[in-house]
Amino acid sequence: MQNDAIAAPPPKGLRSAGFVALLLAGGVIVAGMFVRFHDTSEAQTWSDARSIPTVHLVAPKAAAASDALSLSGTMQAWNMAKLYARVPGYVSAWYKDIGASVGAGTPLGRIDTPELDEQITSARAALVSAQAHAQLARSTAARWNDLLTDNSVSKQEADEKNGDLAVRNAAVLSARADLGRLLAQKAFSTVRAPFAGTVTTRTADIGDLVGPGATVQQPMFAVADTHQIRVYVSIPQSYSAVITPGLAATLTVPDYPGSRFDARVVGTSQAISPQSGTFQVQLIAANPNNALRPGGFAQVNFDVRGQASTVQIPSTTLLFRAKGTQVATVGPDHHIHLQQVTLGRDLGQTVEVQSGLAPNQKIVDNPPDSLSDGQLVRIDGGANG
C-alpha cells in the first residue's frame, strides 16, 4: 500500500521536449510578427508614394509681337434690295431671271393694274370737270368785277363770285394732285432695278396676284450689288483696343480652299453686347470676280499686336477658384504654390496673362481640382519650353 502511494517519476527527456516545443512556438510567433511588420511597412511606403500626385510642367512664353486672331464672319452684299409690288394687280411679264446682271433702272417685270387704270380714268375726268368749272367761275367773276366798276352790282355779290373762283381753282389743284398720285402709282407697275447688280431671287410668275391685295406679300425680285462685300464679325471685348478702322485682315472661304482675299476694317459698333461680351466689326473686301457670295460665311484672320509685358500660357493650366483665376507653380522643394493671375486676351488654346506670372516660372498643366497650396507633388517629364 505504501509503495503505491509514491508517484512514479516522469519519463526521461519529457521535460526537455516540452521546453524545446515552447521555444519553437515562441520563435514562430516572433517570426510572424516580424513578417507582418515588414509587410505593413512596405504597404505604407507604397501607399504614401501613390498618394503624391504626379504633375506635368509647362513654361510660359513671351507674347509675340503680333498674334493671329481667326474668327468666323458673315458676308453681305454691298447693296441688297428686295423688290415688292407697290400696286395691286397681276404679273403680266418678267424680263430678268436669277443670275442676270442688270443696270440701274432696268425693267425686271410688269404688273397689270386694271383697278388702278379705272381710277386714273376717273381722275382725268374729275380734272377736266374741275377745270371747266374753274373756267366758268373765272369768266363769271370777271363780268361781275366789270359791273362793279359802275355800281351795277353790289360789292358783296362781286366778292361771292371771286370766292367761288378761288374754290374752283383749288378744286383743279386737288384733282390734278389726285391724278398725279395715281400716275405715280402706275409707274410702279413696272418693277425696275434700283441699282446695278445681279438678280438673286425671282418669285414672280405670270398671273400671280401681287401688291397690297395679295394674300401673302413676298418680294418679286431681289437684287444684290456684289462688287464689294461687307463682312460682319463679332469680336471678343479683350480686342476692343486693337481692332480699329483701317486694320488689315484676310478672308478664306470654303468655296475656294487655299485662296485668300484682302479686307480691311471700316467701322466698329463701339458697344459691347451684354449677352455675348462681343462687339461687331464691319470689314470691306473687293470682289471683282464675284468669288465672295453674300449670305455665306468666311474665316477672318486679323493680324493684331501683342503686348510686350504679357506672357501666354495654355488655357488648360488655369484654375478657377473662389479667390479668382490662379495657376499652380512648383518650387525647388516640389511643393505647390498657387498664384493669382490677371488674364488678358483669350486666344483660344492659349490666353494672355497680364500680371502675376514671370516667363521663367514653370506651371502645372491640367492641374487636378483637388490640388492645394503647399501640397507635395512629383514632377513627370520636366517642363516644355
C-alpha positions as CSV (number, residue, x, y, z in Angstrom):
1,M,0.0,0.0,0.0
2,Q,2.8,2.4,0.9
3,N,4.6,1.7,-2.4
4,D,1.5,2.6,-4.4
5,A,1.2,6.0,-2.8
6,I,4.6,7.1,-4.1
7,A,4.2,8.8,-7.6
8,A,6.0,7.3,-10.5
9,P,8.9,9.5,-11.8
10,P,8.2,11.2,-15.3
11,P,9.7,9.6,-18.3
12,K,13.2,10.6,-19.0
13,G,13.5,13.6,-21.6
14,L,9.8,14.7,-21.4
15,R,10.7,17.9,-19.7
16,S,13.4,18.8,-22.3
17,A,10.9,18.1,-25.1
18,G,8.4,20.5,-23.7
19,F,10.9,23.2,-23.3
20,V,12.1,22.8,-26.9
21,A,8.4,23.0,-28.1
22,L,7.9,26.1,-26.1
23,L,10.9,27.7,-27.7
24,L,9.8,26.7,-31.2
25,A,6.3,28.2,-30.6
26,G,7.9,31.5,-29.4
27,G,10.1,31.6,-32.5
28,V,7.2,31.1,-34.8
29,I,5.3,33.9,-33.1
30,V,8.3,36.3,-33.3
31,A,8.9,35.4,-36.9
32,G,5.2,36.0,-37.8
33,M,5.2,39.4,-36.1
34,F,8.4,40.4,-38.0
35,V,7.0,39.4,-41.3
36,R,3.7,41.3,-40.6
37,F,5.6,44.4,-39.6
38,H,7.7,44.3,-42.7
39,D,4.7,43.8,-45.0
40,T,2.9,46.7,-43.2
41,S,5.8,48.9,-43.6
42,E,6.1,48.2,-47.3
43,A,2.4,48.7,-47.8
44,Q,2.6,52.1,-46.0
45,T,5.6,53.1,-48.1
46,W,3.7,52.1,-51.3
47,S,0.6,53.9,-50.2
48,D,2.5,57.1,-49.3
49,A,4.2,57.0,-52.7
50,R,0.9,56.7,-54.5
51,S,-0.7,59.5,-52.6
52,I,1.7,62.1,-54.0
53,P,0.2,63.3,-57.3
54,T,2.3,63.4,-60.4
55,V,2.2,66.7,-62.4
56,H,3.4,67.8,-65.8
57,L,5.0,71.2,-66.0
58,V,5.0,73.7,-68.9
59,A,6.8,77.0,-69.3
60,P,5.0,80.3,-70.3
61,K,6.2,82.0,-73.4
62,A,6.5,85.7,-74.0
63,A,3.7,87.3,-76.1
64,A,4.6,87.6,-79.8
65,A,4.9,90.9,-81.5
66,S,1.8,90.0,-83.4
67,D,-0.8,87.3,-83.0
68,A,-3.2,85.8,-85.5
69,L,-6.8,86.1,-84.5
70,S,-9.1,84.0,-86.6
71,L,-12.9,84.3,-86.3
72,S,-16.0,83.4,-88.3
73,G,-17.7,86.2,-90.2
74,T,-20.9,86.7,-92.2
75,M,-20.7,88.1,-95.7
76,Q,-23.3,90.5,-97.1
77,A,-23.6,92.4,-100.4
78,W,-22.5,96.0,-100.7
79,N,-26.1,96.8,-101.5
80,M,-29.1,94.4,-101.3
81,A,-32.7,95.1,-102.2
82,K,-35.9,93.1,-102.0
83,L,-38.4,94.5,-104.5
84,Y,-42.1,94.2,-103.6
85,A,-45.1,95.2,-105.7
86,R,-46.2,98.7,-104.7
87,V,-49.5,98.5,-106.7
88,P,-52.2,95.7,-106.7
89,G,-52.5,93.7,-109.8
90,Y,-51.4,90.6,-111.7
91,V,-48.0,89.8,-113.1
92,S,-48.2,90.1,-116.8
93,A,-44.4,89.6,-117.6
94,W,-41.0,89.2,-116.1
95,Y,-37.9,90.1,-118.0
96,K,-34.9,89.0,-115.9
97,D,-34.3,85.8,-114.1
98,I,-31.9,84.9,-111.3
99,G,-28.2,85.3,-112.2
100,A,-28.9,88.1,-114.6
101,S,-26.7,91.2,-114.5
102,V,-28.7,94.4,-114.6
103,G,-28.1,98.1,-114.6
104,A,-29.8,100.7,-112.5
105,G,-33.4,101.2,-113.8
106,T,-33.5,98.0,-115.8
107,P,-37.1,96.7,-116.1
108,L,-37.4,93.4,-114.3
109,G,-41.2,92.7,-114.5
110,R,-44.6,94.3,-115.3
111,I,-47.9,94.3,-113.4
112,D,-51.3,94.7,-115.0
113,T,-53.4,97.1,-112.8
114,P,-57.0,97.2,-114.1
115,E,-58.4,98.8,-111.0
116,L,-55.8,101.5,-110.9
117,D,-56.3,102.2,-114.6
118,E,-60.0,102.8,-113.9
119,Q,-59.1,105.2,-111.1
120,I,-56.8,107.1,-113.4
121,T,-59.5,107.4,-116.0
122,S,-61.9,108.7,-113.3
123,A,-59.3,111.1,-112.0
124,R,-58.7,112.5,-115.5
125,A,-62.4,113.2,-115.9
126,A,-62.6,114.8,-112.5
127,L,-59.7,117.1,-113.5
128,V,-61.4,118.1,-116.7
129,S,-64.6,118.8,-114.8
130,A,-62.8,120.9,-112.2
131,Q,-61.0,122.9,-115.0
132,A,-64.3,123.5,-116.7
133,H,-66.0,124.7,-113.5
134,A,-63.0,126.9,-112.8
135,Q,-63.1,128.5,-116.3
136,L,-66.8,129.3,-115.8
137,A,-66.1,130.8,-112.4
138,R,-63.3,132.8,-113.9
139,S,-65.4,134.4,-116.6
140,T,-68.3,135.0,-114.2
141,A,-66.0,136.7,-111.7
142,A,-64.6,138.9,-114.5
143,R,-68.0,140.0,-115.6
144,W,-69.1,140.9,-112.0
145,N,-65.9,142.8,-111.4
146,D,-66.7,144.9,-114.6
147,L,-70.2,145.5,-113.4
148,L,-68.9,146.6,-110.0
149,T,-67.0,149.5,-111.6
150,D,-70.2,151.3,-112.5
151,N,-72.0,150.1,-109.4
152,S,-74.4,147.8,-111.3
153,V,-73.9,145.1,-108.7
154,S,-73.0,145.2,-105.0
155,K,-69.5,144.6,-103.7
156,Q,-70.9,141.6,-101.8
157,E,-72.1,139.9,-104.9
158,A,-68.7,140.5,-106.7
159,D,-66.9,139.1,-103.7
160,E,-69.0,136.0,-103.8
161,K,-68.1,135.4,-107.4
162,N,-64.4,135.9,-106.7
163,G,-64.7,133.5,-103.8
164,D,-66.3,130.9,-106.0
165,L,-63.4,131.3,-108.5
166,A,-60.9,130.6,-105.7
167,V,-62.8,127.5,-104.7
168,R,-62.9,126.2,-108.3
169,N,-59.2,126.8,-108.7
170,A,-58.4,124.9,-105.5
171,A,-60.6,122.0,-106.8
172,V,-58.5,122.0,-110.0
173,L,-55.3,121.7,-107.9
174,S,-56.8,118.9,-105.9
175,A,-57.9,117.0,-109.0
176,R,-54.5,117.5,-110.6
177,A,-52.8,116.2,-107.5
178,D,-55.0,113.2,-107.2
179,L,-54.3,112.3,-110.9
180,G,-50.6,112.8,-110.3
181,R,-50.7,110.4,-107.3
182,L,-52.4,107.7,-109.3
183,L,-50.0,108.2,-112.2
184,A,-47.0,107.9,-109.8
185,Q,-48.5,104.6,-108.5
186,K,-48.9,103.4,-112.1
187,A,-45.2,104.0,-112.7
188,F,-44.6,101.2,-110.1
189,S,-46.4,98.7,-112.4
190,T,-43.0,98.3,-114.0
191,V,-40.6,96.8,-111.4
192,R,-37.1,98.2,-112.0
193,A,-33.7,97.5,-110.6
194,P,-32.8,100.2,-108.0
195,F,-29.0,99.9,-108.7
196,A,-26.6,97.9,-110.9
197,G,-26.1,94.3,-109.7
198,T,-27.2,90.7,-110.0
199,V,-30.7,89.3,-109.7
200,T,-30.5,86.8,-106.8
201,T,-34.2,86.0,-106.4
202,R,-37.3,85.8,-108.7
203,T,-40.6,84.7,-107.1
204,A,-42.9,86.4,-109.6
205,D,-44.7,84.2,-112.1
206,I,-47.2,85.3,-114.8
207,G,-50.7,85.5,-113.4
208,D,-49.7,85.9,-109.8
209,L,-51.7,88.4,-107.7
210,V,-49.3,90.8,-106.1
211,G,-49.3,94.0,-104.2
212,P,-51.5,95.2,-101.3
213,G,-54.4,92.9,-102.3
214,A,-52.3,89.7,-102.3
215,T,-52.9,87.2,-99.6
216,V,-49.2,86.8,-98.8
217,Q,-46.8,89.5,-99.6
218,Q,-43.4,88.4,-100.8
219,P,-40.6,90.1,-102.8
220,M,-41.0,89.7,-106.6
221,F,-37.2,90.1,-107.1
222,A,-34.0,90.6,-105.1
223,V,-31.0,92.4,-106.5
224,A,-27.5,92.4,-105.0
225,D,-24.6,94.7,-105.7
226,T,-21.5,92.4,-105.1
227,H,-18.7,94.5,-106.5
228,Q,-17.7,94.8,-102.8
229,I,-18.6,92.6,-99.9
230,R,-19.4,93.6,-96.3
231,V,-18.2,91.2,-93.7
232,Y,-19.5,91.3,-90.1
233,V,-17.6,89.7,-87.3
234,S,-18.3,89.5,-83.5
235,I,-15.0,90.3,-81.7
236,P,-14.3,89.5,-78.0
237,Q,-14.2,92.5,-75.8
238,S,-10.5,92.0,-74.9
239,Y,-9.6,93.0,-78.5
240,S,-11.6,96.3,-78.5
241,A,-8.4,98.3,-78.1
242,V,-6.6,96.8,-81.1
243,I,-9.4,96.3,-83.7
244,T,-9.6,99.8,-85.2
245,P,-10.7,101.1,-88.6
246,G,-8.0,100.6,-91.2
247,L,-6.7,97.3,-89.7
248,A,-5.9,94.8,-92.4
249,A,-7.3,91.3,-92.5
250,T,-7.6,88.3,-94.8
251,L,-10.6,86.1,-95.7
252,T,-10.8,82.5,-96.5
253,V,-13.9,80.8,-97.7
254,P,-14.7,77.1,-98.1
255,D,-15.7,77.6,-101.8
256,Y,-12.0,78.4,-102.7
257,P,-9.7,76.5,-100.4
258,G,-6.2,77.9,-100.3
259,S,-7.3,81.3,-101.7
260,R,-7.0,84.5,-99.5
261,F,-8.9,87.7,-100.0
262,D,-7.8,91.1,-98.7
263,A,-10.1,93.0,-96.4
264,R,-9.9,96.0,-94.0
265,V,-11.9,97.2,-91.0
266,V,-14.1,100.2,-91.8
267,G,-16.0,100.5,-88.6
268,T,-17.0,99.0,-85.2
269,S,-20.2,99.1,-83.2
270,Q,-18.5,100.9,-80.4
271,A,-20.7,99.0,-77.9
272,I,-20.3,95.6,-76.2
273,S,-23.2,93.2,-76.2
274,P,-24.0,92.2,-72.6
275,Q,-25.3,88.9,-73.8
276,S,-22.2,87.7,-75.7
277,G,-19.5,90.0,-74.4
278,T,-18.5,90.9,-78.0
279,F,-18.7,93.9,-80.3
280,Q,-19.5,93.9,-84.0
281,V,-16.9,94.9,-86.6
282,Q,-17.6,95.7,-90.3
283,L,-15.0,94.9,-92.9
284,I,-14.9,95.6,-96.7
285,A,-13.4,93.3,-99.3
286,A,-13.1,93.9,-103.0
287,N,-15.0,91.2,-105.1
288,P,-14.1,91.8,-108.7
289,N,-14.7,88.1,-109.8
290,N,-17.8,87.6,-107.6
291,A,-15.9,84.8,-105.7
292,L,-17.3,86.0,-102.4
293,R,-21.0,85.2,-102.0
294,P,-23.5,87.3,-99.9
295,G,-25.0,85.3,-97.1
296,G,-22.1,82.9,-96.8
297,F,-19.5,82.5,-94.1
298,A,-15.8,83.5,-94.2
299,Q,-12.9,82.9,-91.8
300,V,-11.5,86.3,-91.0
301,N,-7.9,86.4,-89.9
302,F,-6.7,89.6,-88.1
303,D,-3.0,90.4,-87.5
304,V,-3.2,92.0,-84.1
305,R,-0.5,93.4,-81.9
306,G,0.6,91.5,-78.7
307,Q,1.6,93.3,-75.5
308,A,5.3,93.1,-74.7
309,S,4.7,92.8,-70.9
310,T,2.4,89.8,-71.2
311,V,3.1,86.1,-71.3
312,Q,1.0,83.4,-73.0
313,I,0.0,80.1,-71.3
314,P,-2.2,77.2,-72.3
315,S,-5.8,77.5,-71.3
316,T,-5.5,74.1,-69.6
317,T,-3.3,75.5,-66.9
318,L,-5.9,77.7,-65.3
319,L,-7.6,77.1,-62.0
320,F,-10.9,78.9,-61.3
321,R,-11.2,79.2,-57.5
322,A,-13.3,81.4,-55.2
323,K,-10.3,83.8,-54.9
324,G,-10.2,84.2,-58.7
325,T,-8.1,82.8,-61.5
326,Q,-4.9,81.0,-60.4
327,V,-2.1,78.9,-61.8
328,A,-0.1,76.3,-59.9
329,T,3.7,76.6,-59.8
330,V,6.2,74.2,-58.3
331,G,9.1,75.3,-56.1
332,P,12.5,73.6,-55.7
333,D,11.2,71.5,-52.8
334,H,8.5,70.1,-55.1
335,H,5.7,71.8,-53.2
336,I,2.8,73.6,-55.0
337,H,2.4,77.3,-54.8
338,L,-0.9,78.8,-56.1
339,Q,-0.5,82.2,-57.8
340,Q,-3.2,84.7,-58.6
341,V,-3.0,85.9,-62.2
342,T,-4.7,88.7,-64.3
343,L,-5.8,87.5,-67.7
344,G,-5.7,89.5,-70.9
345,R,-6.9,88.3,-74.3
346,D,-8.4,84.8,-74.8
347,L,-6.6,83.4,-77.9
348,G,-8.4,80.1,-77.9
349,Q,-6.0,77.4,-76.9
350,T,-3.8,79.9,-75.1
351,V,-4.5,83.0,-73.0
352,E,-2.5,86.1,-72.2
353,V,-1.5,86.8,-68.6
354,Q,-1.0,90.4,-67.9
355,S,0.3,90.1,-64.4
356,G,1.1,87.5,-61.7
357,L,3.4,85.3,-63.7
358,A,7.0,85.5,-64.9
359,P,8.3,84.0,-68.1
360,N,10.9,81.8,-66.2
361,Q,8.3,80.1,-63.9
362,K,7.1,76.6,-64.5
363,I,3.4,75.9,-64.2
364,V,1.3,72.8,-63.8
365,D,-0.6,71.7,-66.9
366,N,-4.1,70.2,-66.4
367,P,-3.9,70.6,-62.6
368,P,-6.4,68.4,-60.7
369,D,-9.2,70.2,-58.8
370,S,-8.0,68.8,-55.6
371,L,-4.6,70.5,-55.8
372,S,-3.9,72.7,-52.8
373,D,-1.3,75.3,-51.8
374,G,1.8,73.6,-50.2
375,Q,1.0,70.1,-51.5
376,L,3.9,67.8,-52.3
377,V,3.9,66.6,-55.9
378,R,6.0,64.5,-58.2
379,I,7.2,66.0,-61.5
380,D,6.8,64.0,-64.6
381,G,8.8,64.7,-67.7
382,G,10.0,68.2,-66.8
383,A,8.8,71.4,-68.4
384,N,8.2,72.2,-72.0
385,G,9.9,75.2,-73.3
